[in-house]
């Protein structure tokens, strides 16, 4: 089973990398980008076969290691 975790900064938390991306896009002539926020994607291959159990296990991983839940939020996608 495969899991994808998308970790992003919570709204209200300053995102200097997002601001740099925003500025670089503007400098390259890409107009109309009002804001950019960056994050990271973590792909996991799991031995688990039950989607609910896999989601619970990955959520535990996020809470303990993969995301700083004080300033970051995460979304989990599970695929067979």
Backbone as CSV, one residue per row, in Angstrom:
resi,resn,N_x,N_y,N_z,CA_x,CA_y,CA_z,C_x,C_y,C_z
1,UNK,0.852,-1.167,0.000,0.000,0.000,0.000,0.897,1.228,0.000
2,UNK,0.468,2.257,-0.697,1.240,3.490,-0.794,0.519,4.610,-0.050
3,UNK,1.312,5.468,0.546,0.773,6.635,1.238,1.545,7.853,0.780
4,UNK,0.843,8.945,0.623,1.466,10.234,0.309,1.043,11.211,1.389
5,UNK,2.029,11.892,1.953,1.792,12.907,2.971,2.210,14.250,2.389
6,UNK,1.312,15.214,2.428,1.613,16.572,1.982,1.643,17.449,3.232
7,UNK,2.808,18.031,3.494,3.006,18.865,4.677,3.140,20.316,4.227
8,UNK,2.343,21.189,4.813,2.399,22.614,4.491,2.365,23.434,5.772
9,UNK,2.865,24.645,5.665,2.784,25.555,6.807,1.329,25.958,7.022
10,UNK,0.943,26.095,8.265,-0.408,26.554,8.581,-0.566,27.993,8.113
11,UNK,-1.804,28.359,7.769,-2.043,29.750,7.373,-1.725,30.637,8.562
12,UNK,-1.156,31.783,8.291,-0.751,32.685,9.356,0.717,32.537,9.734
13,UNK,1.339,31.424,9.339,2.765,31.232,9.590,3.521,31.803,8.396
14,UNK,4.502,32.650,8.656,5.275,33.254,7.580,5.977,32.174,6.755
15,UNK,5.995,32.367,5.436,6.581,31.400,4.516,7.604,32.114,3.625
16,UNK,8.853,32.282,4.096,9.846,33.003,3.312,10.168,32.330,1.975
17,UNK,10.148,31.006,1.929,10.402,30.319,0.658,9.270,30.584,-0.324
18,UNK,8.056,30.607,0.156,6.920,30.927,-0.697,7.037,32.331,-1.263
19,UNK,7.466,33.284,-0.417,7.665,34.661,-0.873,8.768,34.725,-1.934
20,UNK,9.842,33.948,-1.757,10.928,33.923,-2.734,10.444,33.355,-4.067
21,UNK,9.617,32.313,-4.013,9.042,31.735,-5.230,8.162,32.761,-5.924
22,UNK,7.349,33.427,-5.139,6.459,34.472,-5.663,7.258,35.548,-6.407
23,UNK,8.331,36.017,-5.775,9.173,37.047,-6.376,9.879,36.554,-7.631
24,UNK,10.363,35.315,-7.598,11.064,34.757,-8.757,10.117,34.576,-9.936
25,UNK,8.915,34.125,-9.673,7.934,33.983,-10.761,7.627,35.324,-11.393
26,UNK,7.481,36.337,-10.560,7.219,37.680,-11.069,8.395,38.168,-11.915
27,UNK,9.625,37.939,-11.435,10.819,38.368,-12.158,10.955,37.651,-13.501
28,UNK,10.426,36.442,-13.591,10.483,35.681,-14.841,9.333,36.026,-15.779
29,UNK,8.480,36.960,-15.367,7.405,37.413,-16.233,6.083,36.692,-16.058
30,UNK,5.967,35.877,-15.035,4.699,35.186,-14.766,3.841,36.085,-13.889
31,UNK,2.984,36.852,-14.527,2.144,37.783,-13.780,0.885,37.078,-13.292
32,UNK,0.228,37.693,-12.348,-1.038,37.163,-11.863,-0.915,36.206,-10.697
33,UNK,0.309,35.899,-10.262,0.479,35.043,-9.082,0.373,35.943,-7.865
34,UNK,-0.715,35.819,-7.136,-0.953,36.686,-5.989,-0.267,36.198,-4.716
35,UNK,-0.057,34.888,-4.607,0.609,34.335,-3.430,1.139,32.950,-3.765
36,UNK,2.208,32.571,-3.097,2.765,31.226,-3.243,3.117,30.705,-1.858
37,UNK,2.777,29.475,-1.601,3.150,28.797,-0.357,3.834,27.507,-0.770
38,UNK,4.858,27.137,-0.071,5.564,25.909,-0.413,5.383,24.879,0.695
39,UNK,5.626,23.642,0.351,5.517,22.554,1.311,6.394,21.403,0.865
40,UNK,6.097,20.232,1.366,6.865,19.057,0.953,5.942,17.850,0.847
41,UNK,6.375,16.907,0.024,5.618,15.674,-0.191,6.491,14.510,0.247
42,UNK,5.910,13.600,1.011,6.621,12.410,1.472,5.828,11.201,0.991
43,UNK,6.467,10.350,0.174,5.827,9.130,-0.310,6.342,7.953,0.500
44,UNK,5.415,7.120,0.951,5.762,5.947,1.765,5.196,4.688,1.128
45,UNK,5.981,3.618,1.103,5.488,2.292,0.735,5.288,1.527,2.030
46,UNK,4.072,1.058,2.254,3.715,0.406,3.514,3.397,-1.062,3.304
47,UNK,3.708,-1.883,4.295,3.353,-3.296,4.254,1.877,-3.499,4.617
48,UNK,1.279,-2.518,5.236,-0.127,-2.594,5.680,-1.062,-2.821,4.493
49,UNK,-2.099,-3.636,4.690,-3.068,-3.906,3.623,-4.434,-3.290,3.890
50,UNK,-4.686,-2.873,5.118,-5.961,-2.256,5.477,-5.828,-0.735,5.378
51,UNK,-6.610,-0.081,4.494,-6.474,1.367,4.318,-6.685,2.178,5.608
52,UNK,-7.642,1.799,6.413,-7.903,2.536,7.657,-6.725,2.404,8.615
53,UNK,-6.181,1.215,8.719,-5.024,1.006,9.597,-3.802,1.741,9.056
54,UNK,-3.650,1.757,7.737,-2.531,2.474,7.122,-2.642,3.961,7.409
55,UNK,-3.841,4.523,7.246,-4.047,5.947,7.505,-3.730,6.279,8.972
56,UNK,-4.178,5.439,9.879,-3.918,5.673,11.305,-2.420,5.618,11.602
57,UNK,-1.738,4.669,10.992,-0.295,4.523,11.216,0.468,5.732,10.667
58,UNK,0.091,6.175,9.468,0.756,7.330,8.858,0.453,8.598,9.662
59,UNK,-0.761,8.735,10.159,-1.092,9.888,11.006,-0.206,9.899,12.253
60,UNK,0.038,8.738,12.819,0.922,8.639,13.981,2.344,9.063,13.600
61,UNK,2.795,8.646,12.416,4.121,9.048,11.929,4.205,10.564,11.781
62,UNK,3.136,11.156,11.257,3.105,12.611,11.070,3.176,13.336,12.403
63,UNK,2.410,12.864,13.368,2.366,13.498,14.678,3.711,13.395,15.406
64,UNK,4.445,12.303,15.173,5.692,12.083,15.895,6.931,12.577,15.169
65,UNK,6.902,12.618,13.814,8.127,12.935,13.103,7.956,13.779,11.841
66,UNK,7.021,13.410,11.004,6.980,13.980,9.654,6.513,15.431,9.590
67,UNK,5.751,15.888,10.560,5.254,17.267,10.562,5.460,17.893,11.933
68,UNK,5.805,19.159,11.920,5.853,19.934,13.158,4.452,20.509,13.324
69,UNK,3.621,19.834,14.085,2.200,20.179,14.151,1.915,21.526,14.814
70,UNK,2.927,22.155,15.376,2.742,23.496,15.930,2.570,24.492,14.790
71,UNK,3.364,24.333,13.721,3.334,25.303,12.624,2.945,24.694,11.285
72,UNK,2.809,23.363,11.226,2.515,22.708,9.951,1.246,21.868,10.060
73,UNK,0.579,21.738,8.929,-0.551,20.814,8.833,-0.173,19.758,7.792
74,UNK,-0.909,18.655,7.795,-0.597,17.591,6.843,-1.866,16.973,6.321
75,UNK,-1.759,16.421,5.123,-2.852,15.688,4.499,-2.310,14.337,4.073
76,UNK,-3.102,13.302,4.265,-2.684,11.940,3.948,-3.536,11.384,2.828
77,UNK,-2.889,10.811,1.820,-3.574,10.105,0.739,-3.117,8.653,0.789
78,UNK,-4.059,7.726,0.751,-3.749,6.295,0.760,-4.184,5.694,-0.571
79,UNK,-3.309,4.909,-1.184,-3.625,4.225,-2.449,-3.178,2.773,-2.338
80,UNK,-3.937,1.907,-2.965,-3.611,0.468,-2.914,-2.394,0.153,-3.741
